[in-house]
């Protein structure tokens, strides 16, 4: 793809985008099909992201990180997803973990964890959802019982990205089991007694990303690893997830752009009835619709990033971006498969994987229905 001029970006953001985009095309995309088929995360790609300083994207400079603004965070997520969404998802969850430590951890905790996480190891994971508490985290049953030296953590979490790979987990638990207002955020090292990784889930898409359940069986947590005051964990999570939703919107945009580019290339080269199918009006209209959805998604992502970087409240626009871009990714990848015809249904063609992968962007970090609820609440309430 020839990168489009993007006037909303600074020269530095464009330069970073171009470097990561080249990496995505040259190193992520060629290995994506095999990683997807084997359901195995490409660890060498992760190490290369660390070499590019991307695994420290949201970490302050004083700890060796990139300290990226929202615009840079968005374009990096878009570029990585253009190559392989599973890698982009692992990166965004790692960034959620580093963001929690950077924002809520003590100086001691930040010194202990952030410099190594900047280098990509340990990998971070974010444990909020539970088997009975997905879109409504206030229903969680994981508890953190106060002890003489800290807390005793018990409960189960579900759909944890980086579950097998992680060396540190950000875990949300209630300090008072019946009090939905007692949710608190904790840091839990993976090697603590009682931390158990569940089975790896087999998924429709995003197959190279390890997704597991987690069990915390009476894990003893020192006081210093309580990241937020008791009862302030959920509000903290929502603040971090606003940035996360911009990341997912940008990932959806990256997948949609990749599918559009594949469709344009195929339509220009595939011949039927004695001419390229790109000369058939039906195909041309499909591509026009796809391109419009991609560009509209991009503009929403850029506006959400601009608001965040200017100190404005980006929550509603971030939800609009996440909702629109993820649904657009589903539409665009579906049409890319249709333009490829029978070939689009074959795993040898990237659009087949794009189509399967795109669906998750409408679900994780807040479903499309939750995003619409947030948007409507802002307008009506």
C-alpha positions as CSV (number, residue, x, y, z in Angstrom):
1,X,0.0,0.0,0.0
2,X,1.2,3.5,-0.7
3,X,0.6,5.3,2.5
4,X,-1.9,8.2,2.3
5,X,-1.1,11.7,3.4
6,X,-2.5,12.2,6.9
7,X,-2.7,15.9,7.8
8,X,-3.8,15.1,11.3
9,X,-0.4,13.6,12.2
10,X,2.7,15.4,13.1
11,X,5.9,14.7,11.1
12,X,7.2,12.6,14.0
13,X,4.0,10.5,14.1
14,X,4.2,9.9,10.4
15,X,7.8,8.8,10.6
16,X,7.0,6.4,13.4
17,X,4.0,5.1,11.5
18,X,6.1,4.5,8.4
19,X,8.8,2.6,10.3
20,X,6.2,0.3,12.0
21,X,4.2,-0.1,8.8
22,X,7.4,-1.3,7.0
23,X,8.0,-3.8,9.8
24,X,4.4,-5.0,9.6
25,X,4.7,-5.6,5.9
26,X,8.1,-7.2,5.8
27,X,8.0,-9.2,9.1
28,X,4.5,-9.6,10.5
29,X,2.4,-10.2,7.4
30,X,4.6,-13.0,5.9
31,X,4.5,-15.0,9.1
32,X,0.9,-14.4,10.0
33,X,-0.6,-17.2,8.1
34,X,1.6,-19.9,9.6
35,X,1.2,-18.4,13.1
36,X,-2.6,-18.4,12.7
37,X,-2.7,-22.0,11.4
38,X,-0.5,-23.3,14.2
39,X,-2.2,-21.1,16.8
40,X,1.2,-20.1,18.0
41,X,2.3,-16.5,18.9
42,X,5.3,-15.3,16.9
43,X,7.7,-14.5,19.8
44,X,10.4,-13.4,17.4
45,X,8.0,-10.6,16.2
46,X,7.5,-9.6,19.8
47,X,11.3,-9.3,20.3
48,X,11.5,-7.2,17.2
49,X,8.8,-4.9,18.6
50,X,10.9,-4.5,21.7
51,X,14.0,-3.6,19.6
52,X,11.9,-0.9,18.0
53,X,11.0,0.4,21.5
54,X,7.3,-0.4,20.8
55,X,6.8,-2.6,23.9
56,X,7.5,0.5,26.0
57,X,5.0,2.6,24.0
58,X,3.0,3.9,27.0
59,X,5.9,3.9,29.6
60,X,7.3,7.3,30.7
61,X,10.8,8.2,29.4
62,X,12.3,8.1,32.9
63,X,11.8,4.3,32.9
64,X,13.2,3.9,29.4
65,X,9.8,4.0,27.6
66,X,8.5,5.8,24.5
67,X,6.0,7.9,26.5
68,X,3.8,8.0,23.4
69,X,0.9,10.5,23.1
70,X,-2.5,9.2,22.0
71,X,-1.9,10.0,18.3
72,X,1.3,8.0,18.2
73,X,-0.3,5.1,20.2
74,X,-3.2,5.0,17.7
75,X,-1.0,5.0,14.5
76,X,1.3,2.3,16.0
77,X,-1.7,0.1,16.7
78,X,-3.1,0.7,13.2
79,X,0.3,-0.2,11.6
80,X,0.9,-3.3,13.6
81,X,-2.7,-4.6,13.0
82,X,-2.1,-4.0,9.2
83,X,0.4,-6.7,9.5
84,X,-1.1,-9.1,12.1
85,X,-3.9,-8.3,14.4
86,X,-2.9,-11.0,16.9
87,X,0.4,-9.2,17.5
88,X,-1.4,-5.8,17.8
89,X,-3.8,-7.3,20.4
90,X,-0.9,-8.7,22.5
91,X,0.8,-5.3,22.3
92,X,-2.3,-3.3,23.3
93,X,-2.9,-5.5,26.4
94,X,0.8,-5.3,27.4
95,X,0.3,-1.5,27.1
96,X,-2.8,-1.6,29.3
97,X,-0.7,-3.3,32.0
98,X,2.2,-0.9,31.7
99,X,-0.2,2.1,31.7
100,X,-1.8,0.8,35.0
101,X,1.6,0.4,36.7
102,X,2.8,3.8,35.4
103,X,-0.3,5.7,36.5
104,X,-1.2,4.0,39.7
105,X,1.9,2.2,41.0
106,X,4.3,3.6,43.6
107,X,7.8,4.7,42.7
108,X,9.1,1.5,44.1
109,X,6.7,-0.6,42.0
110,X,7.4,1.4,38.8
111,X,11.2,1.0,39.3
112,X,10.7,-2.7,39.9
113,X,8.6,-3.5,36.8
114,X,8.6,-0.8,34.1
115,X,12.2,-0.9,32.8
116,X,12.0,-4.7,32.1
117,X,8.5,-4.4,30.6
118,X,9.9,-1.7,28.2
119,X,12.2,-4.4,26.9
120,X,9.2,-6.7,26.3
121,X,9.8,-9.1,29.2
122,X,7.9,-9.7,31.3
123,X,4.8,-9.5,29.2
124,X,1.8,-7.8,30.8
125,X,-1.8,-9.1,31.0
126,X,-5.1,-7.4,32.1
127,X,-7.6,-9.4,34.2
128,X,-11.0,-7.8,34.4
129,X,-13.6,-10.1,32.8
130,X,-14.9,-13.1,34.6
131,X,-17.1,-16.1,33.5
132,X,-20.2,-14.3,34.9
133,X,-19.0,-10.7,34.6
134,X,-18.1,-9.6,31.1
135,X,-19.8,-6.3,30.1
136,X,-20.8,-5.6,33.7
137,X,-17.6,-5.9,35.8
138,X,-19.4,-4.8,38.9
139,X,-20.7,-8.4,39.1
140,X,-17.2,-9.8,39.5
141,X,-16.7,-12.4,42.3
142,X,-12.9,-12.3,42.6
143,X,-12.0,-11.1,46.1
144,X,-9.0,-9.7,47.9
145,X,-9.2,-10.4,51.6
146,X,-7.1,-8.1,53.8
147,X,-4.3,-9.8,55.7
148,X,-1.6,-8.7,58.1
149,X,0.9,-8.2,55.3
150,X,-1.3,-7.4,52.3
151,X,-4.2,-9.2,50.6
152,X,-5.2,-12.8,49.8
153,X,-6.6,-12.9,46.2
154,X,-9.1,-15.6,45.2
155,X,-11.2,-15.9,42.1
156,X,-11.4,-16.7,38.3
157,X,-10.9,-14.5,35.3
158,X,-11.7,-15.3,31.7
159,X,-10.6,-14.3,28.1
160,X,-7.2,-13.1,29.2
161,X,-5.0,-12.1,26.3
162,X,-1.3,-13.0,26.9
163,X,-2.5,-15.4,29.6
164,X,0.2,-18.0,29.0
165,X,2.9,-15.6,28.0
166,X,2.5,-13.0,30.8
167,X,4.9,-12.5,33.6
168,X,2.7,-10.0,35.4
169,X,-1.1,-9.6,35.7
170,X,-3.1,-6.6,36.5
171,X,-6.1,-8.0,38.5
172,X,-9.3,-6.5,39.7
173,X,-11.0,-7.8,42.8
174,X,-13.5,-6.8,45.5
175,X,-12.1,-6.1,49.0
176,X,-15.7,-6.5,50.3
177,X,-17.4,-9.5,48.5
178,X,-20.9,-8.0,48.5
179,X,-19.9,-4.4,47.8
180,X,-19.7,-3.6,44.1
181,X,-18.0,-0.3,45.1
182,X,-15.0,-2.1,46.6
183,X,-13.3,-3.1,43.4
184,X,-9.6,-2.5,43.6
185,X,-6.6,-3.0,41.3
186,X,-3.7,-5.2,42.1
187,X,-0.4,-6.3,40.5
188,X,0.2,-10.0,40.6
189,X,3.5,-11.6,39.5
190,X,3.0,-14.8,37.4
191,X,5.3,-16.8,39.6
192,X,3.4,-16.3,42.9
193,X,1.9,-19.5,44.5
194,X,-1.7,-19.9,43.6
195,X,-1.5,-18.3,40.2
196,X,-2.8,-20.8,37.7
197,X,-3.2,-20.5,33.9
198,X,-6.2,-22.2,32.4
199,X,-6.5,-23.9,29.1
200,X,-5.8,-22.0,25.9
201,X,-9.0,-21.1,24.1
202,X,-9.5,-22.1,20.4
203,X,-11.1,-19.2,18.6
204,X,-12.8,-18.2,15.4
205,X,-10.0,-15.7,14.7
206,X,-7.0,-14.1,16.4
207,X,-5.7,-17.7,16.7
208,X,-2.1,-16.7,17.2
209,X,-3.0,-14.7,20.3
210,X,-3.1,-16.9,23.4
211,X,-6.4,-16.4,25.3
212,X,-6.8,-18.3,28.6
213,X,-8.7,-18.4,31.8
214,X,-6.9,-17.5,35.0
215,X,-7.4,-18.8,38.6
216,X,-6.1,-17.1,41.6
217,X,-6.2,-19.5,44.5
218,X,-5.4,-17.7,47.7
219,X,-2.6,-15.7,46.2
220,X,-0.8,-13.7,48.9
221,X,-0.2,-10.1,47.6
222,X,2.0,-7.7,49.5
223,X,0.5,-4.3,50.3
224,X,2.8,-2.5,47.8
225,X,1.1,-4.4,44.9
226,X,-2.3,-2.8,45.6
227,X,-2.2,-0.2,42.8
228,X,-5.3,1.8,43.7
229,X,-6.9,2.8,47.0
230,X,-9.7,0.3,47.9
231,X,-12.8,0.9,45.9
232,X,-11.1,3.0,43.1
233,X,-10.2,0.1,40.9
234,X,-13.1,0.2,38.5
235,X,-13.0,3.9,37.8
236,X,-9.2,3.5,37.2
237,X,-10.0,0.7,34.8
238,X,-12.5,2.8,32.9
239,X,-9.9,5.6,32.5
240,X,-7.3,3.2,31.1
241,X,-9.9,1.5,28.9
242,X,-10.7,4.8,27.2
243,X,-7.2,4.8,25.7
244,X,-7.5,1.1,25.1
245,X,-10.7,1.6,23.0
246,X,-8.8,4.1,20.9
247,X,-6.2,1.4,20.4
248,X,-8.8,-1.2,19.4
249,X,-10.5,1.3,17.0
250,X,-7.1,1.8,15.4
251,X,-6.5,-1.9,15.1
252,X,-9.9,-2.3,13.4
253,X,-8.9,0.5,11.1
254,X,-5.6,-1.3,10.3
255,X,-7.3,-4.6,9.4
256,X,-9.9,-2.7,7.3
257,X,-7.2,-0.9,5.4
258,X,-5.3,-4.1,4.8
259,X,-8.5,-5.8,3.4
260,X,-9.2,-2.8,1.2
261,X,-5.7,-2.8,-0.2
262,X,-5.9,-6.5,-1.0
263,X,-9.3,-6.0,-2.6
264,X,-8.1,-3.2,-4.8
265,X,-5.0,-5.1,-5.9
266,X,-7.1,-8.2,-6.7
267,X,-9.7,-6.3,-8.6
268,X,-7.0,-4.7,-10.7
269,X,-5.4,-8.1,-11.6
270,X,-8.2,-10.6,-11.7
271,X,-9.9,-11.0,-15.1
272,X,-13.4,-12.2,-15.8
273,X,-15.4,-11.7,-19.0
274,X,-12.2,-10.5,-20.8
275,X,-11.4,-7.6,-18.5
276,X,-10.2,-6.9,-14.9
277,X,-13.1,-7.2,-12.4
278,X,-12.1,-3.7,-11.2
279,X,-13.8,-2.4,-14.4
280,X,-17.2,-3.9,-13.4
281,X,-19.4,-1.2,-11.8
282,X,-20.6,-3.5,-9.0
283,X,-17.0,-4.1,-7.9
284,X,-16.2,-0.4,-8.2
285,X,-19.1,0.5,-6.0
286,X,-18.1,-2.0,-3.4
287,X,-14.6,-0.6,-3.3
288,X,-15.9,3.0,-3.0
289,X,-18.1,2.0,0.0
290,X,-15.1,0.2,1.6
291,X,-12.8,3.2,1.1
292,X,-15.3,5.6,2.6
293,X,-15.8,3.5,5.7
294,X,-12.0,3.2,6.2
295,X,-11.5,6.9,5.9
296,X,-14.4,7.7,8.2
297,X,-13.0,5.3,10.7
298,X,-9.6,7.0,10.4
299,X,-11.1,10.5,11.0
300,X,-12.9,9.3,14.2
301,X,-9.7,7.7,15.5
302,X,-7.7,10.9,14.8
303,X,-10.3,13.1,16.5
304,X,-10.4,10.9,19.6
305,X,-6.6,11.0,19.8
306,X,-6.6,14.8,19.3
307,X,-9.0,15.3,22.1
308,X,-7.0,13.1,24.5
309,X,-3.8,14.9,23.6
310,X,-5.4,18.3,24.1
311,X,-6.7,17.4,27.6
312,X,-10.3,17.2,26.5
313,X,-12.6,14.3,27.6
314,X,-12.4,11.7,24.8
315,X,-14.7,9.1,26.2
316,X,-17.7,9.5,23.9
317,X,-15.6,10.0,20.8
318,X,-13.4,7.0,21.7
319,X,-16.5,4.9,22.0
320,X,-17.8,6.3,18.6
321,X,-14.4,5.4,17.0
322,X,-14.4,1.9,18.6
323,X,-18.0,1.2,17.6
324,X,-17.8,2.6,14.0
325,X,-14.3,1.3,13.1
326,X,-14.9,-2.2,14.4
327,X,-18.3,-2.5,12.5
328,X,-16.6,-1.0,9.5
329,X,-13.8,-3.6,9.7
330,X,-16.5,-6.3,9.6
331,X,-18.2,-4.8,6.5
332,X,-14.9,-4.1,4.7
333,X,-13.4,-7.6,5.3
334,X,-16.7,-9.2,4.3
335,X,-16.7,-7.3,1.0
336,X,-13.0,-8.1,0.5
337,X,-13.8,-11.8,0.7
338,X,-16.7,-11.3,-1.7
339,X,-14.5,-9.5,-4.3
340,X,-12.1,-12.4,-4.1
341,X,-14.9,-14.8,-4.8
342,X,-14.1,-18.5,-4.0
343,X,-10.4,-17.6,-3.4
344,X,-11.5,-15.3,-0.6
345,X,-12.8,-18.3,1.3
346,X,-9.4,-20.1,1.1
347,X,-6.9,-19.7,3.9
348,X,-4.1,-19.1,1.3
349,X,-5.5,-15.6,0.9
350,X,-5.0,-13.0,3.7
351,X,-8.6,-11.7,3.4
352,X,-9.9,-14.9,4.8
353,X,-7.9,-14.3,8.0
354,X,-8.8,-10.6,8.1
355,X,-12.5,-11.6,8.0
356,X,-12.2,-14.0,10.9
357,X,-10.0,-11.6,12.9
358,X,-12.1,-8.5,12.4
359,X,-15.0,-9.9,14.4
360,X,-13.2,-9.7,17.8
361,X,-12.8,-5.9,17.4
362,X,-16.6,-5.6,17.9
363,X,-16.5,-7.6,21.1
364,X,-13.4,-7.1,23.3
365,X,-12.7,-4.0,25.4
366,X,-16.5,-3.2,25.3
367,X,-18.9,-4.7,22.7
368,X,-20.5,-2.5,20.1
369,X,-23.7,-2.6,22.2
370,X,-21.8,-1.2,25.2
371,X,-20.2,1.5,23.0
372,X,-23.7,2.6,21.8
373,X,-24.9,2.7,25.4
374,X,-22.0,5.0,26.3
375,X,-22.7,7.2,23.3
376,X,-26.4,7.4,24.0
377,X,-25.9,8.1,27.7
378,X,-23.7,11.1,26.9
379,X,-26.3,12.5,24.5
380,X,-29.5,11.8,26.5
381,X,-28.6,11.6,30.2
